[in-house]
Amino acid sequence: DNRSNIVLIGMAGCGKSTVGRKLAGMLDRPFVDTDDLIVLAQNRSLQDIMDTEGASGFRRIEEDVLLSINLQDHVIATGGSSIYSAAGMTHLRQNGLIILLETGPDVLLQRVGDAAQRGLVKRPGQKFEDLLAERRPLYARYADLTVDCSNMDQEGVCRKIISWLKNDYH
């Protein structure tokens, strides 16, 4: 099985980057955040890309970055909108196990705060709850494992993932 990467998906604010870094440390693997790769490739902030290219332009750029990932044995945190790219997700899934981090909408809203600052990829005027409802089935479609992070700290989430990797995934 060459699916050696661990790929974290989920809404903005669910903890992909934080959990990803911690998990990578616990597993002694390198960590990559696809949002950072986009910023590096474009040499500008996510917000700047959103402002100048719009949501569809951002998604095109994001898809190019997802398709360019050629890594093994990494922990990869993806942007919340990565699941709109069927090609990108298929590519990630060929090389990794997809783990969905799920958190209640209230917690997400609290963490995301000012959505504009997070470069949230949504249609103008689209409510956060509507975005969540739109994305939930897409996240579920790609997830090999779903972890409900609502009542767990980051360490607990990492332990659950590691336990699944050791015991349930073969």
C-alpha positions in Angstrom: 0.0 0.0 0.0 1.6 3.2 -1.1 -0.9 5.4 0.7 1.7 6.5 3.2 0.6 10.1 3.8 -1.9 11.1 6.4 -4.1 13.8 4.9 -6.3 15.9 7.2 -9.5 17.5 5.8 -12.3 19.5 7.4 -13.7 23.0 7.8 -11.7 26.1 8.7 -11.2 26.1 12.5 -11.5 22.3 13.0 -7.8 22.1 13.9 -6.2 20.6 10.8 -2.9 22.6 11.1 -2.6 22.4 14.9 -3.4 18.7 15.0 -1.3 18.0 11.9 1.8 19.5 13.5 1.3 17.6 16.7 0.5 14.4 14.9 3.6 14.8 12.7 5.7 15.3 15.8 4.3 12.2 17.5 4.8 10.1 14.4 8.2 11.6 13.6 7.1 12.6 10.1 7.4 15.9 8.2 4.4 18.2 8.2 3.0 20.2 5.2 0.1 22.6 5.1 -1.4 23.0 1.6 -2.4 26.6 2.4 1.3 27.4 3.0 2.2 25.7 -0.4 -0.4 27.9 -2.1 1.1 31.1 -0.5 4.6 29.9 -1.5 3.7 29.1 -5.1 1.8 32.4 -5.5 4.1 34.6 -3.4 1.0 36.3 -1.9 -1.5 35.7 1.0 -4.6 33.5 0.7 -6.7 36.6 1.3 -4.9 38.5 -1.5 -5.6 35.5 -3.9 -9.3 35.5 -2.9 -9.6 39.2 -3.3 -8.0 39.3 -6.8 -9.0 35.9 -8.2 -12.3 35.2 -6.5 -13.4 31.8 -5.1 -13.2 30.0 -8.5 -9.7 31.4 -9.2 -8.6 30.4 -5.8 -9.9 26.9 -6.3 -8.1 26.5 -9.6 -4.8 27.5 -7.9 -5.5 25.2 -5.0 -6.2 22.3 -7.4 -2.9 22.9 -9.2 -1.1 22.8 -5.8 -2.9 19.6 -4.7 -2.1 17.9 -7.9 1.6 18.9 -7.6 2.0 17.2 -4.2 4.4 14.3 -4.6 5.2 13.2 -1.1 5.5 10.0 1.0 5.2 9.5 4.7 4.1 13.1 5.4 1.2 14.5 7.5 -0.6 16.9 5.2 -3.2 19.5 6.3 -5.4 20.8 3.5 -7.4 24.0 3.1 -11.1 23.7 3.9 -12.0 24.1 0.3 -9.8 21.4 -1.1 -12.7 19.0 -1.2 -14.2 21.0 -4.1 -11.4 19.5 -6.3 -12.3 16.0 -7.2 -9.0 15.6 -9.1 -7.0 17.0 -6.2 -8.7 14.8 -3.6 -8.3 11.7 -5.8 -4.6 12.4 -6.1 -4.2 12.9 -2.3 -6.2 9.7 -1.7 -3.9 7.7 -4.0 -1.0 8.6 -1.8 -2.6 8.9 1.6 -5.3 8.1 4.1 -7.9 10.9 4.4 -8.9 11.8 7.9 -11.8 14.1 8.5 -11.7 16.3 11.6 -15.2 17.2 12.6 -16.3 19.8 15.1 -19.6 21.4 16.0 -20.6 24.5 14.1 -20.6 26.7 17.2 -17.0 25.8 18.0 -16.0 26.4 14.4 -17.6 29.8 14.3 -15.9 30.7 17.6 -12.5 29.7 16.2 -12.9 31.1 12.7 -14.2 34.4 14.1 -13.9 36.9 11.3 -14.2 34.7 8.3 -12.6 37.2 5.9 -9.4 37.0 7.8 -9.2 33.3 7.3 -9.5 33.5 3.5 -12.7 31.4 3.7 -13.6 30.3 0.3 -17.3 31.0 0.0 -19.8 32.8 -2.2 -20.6 36.4 -1.3 -23.2 36.5 1.4 -23.1 32.7 2.0 -23.7 32.0 5.7 -21.2 29.8 7.6 -23.9 27.2 8.4 -24.8 27.0 4.7 -21.2 26.5 3.8 -20.9 23.7 6.4 -24.1 22.0 5.1 -22.7 22.3 1.5 -19.3 20.8 2.4 -20.3 18.1 4.8 -21.3 15.4 2.2 -18.1 16.2 0.3 -15.9 15.7 3.3 -17.7 12.5 4.1 -17.3 11.2 0.5 -13.5 11.3 0.8 -12.9 10.4 4.5 -11.3 7.1 5.3 -11.8 8.0 9.0 -13.9 10.6 10.7 -12.8 11.9 14.1 -15.3 13.9 16.2 -13.0 16.5 17.9 -15.8 18.1 19.9 -14.9 16.7 23.3 -11.3 16.0 22.7 -8.1 18.0 23.0 -5.5 17.9 20.2 -3.5 15.2 22.0 -6.6 13.1 22.2 -7.4 13.5 18.5 -3.8 12.5 17.7 -4.0 9.5 19.9 -7.2 8.4 18.3 -5.7 8.7 14.8 -2.5 6.8 15.8 -4.6 4.1 17.4 -6.7 3.7 14.2 -3.5 3.6 12.1 -2.1 0.8 14.3 -5.2 -1.3 14.9 -8.0 -0.7 12.4 -6.2 0.3 9.2 -4.4 -2.4 7.3 
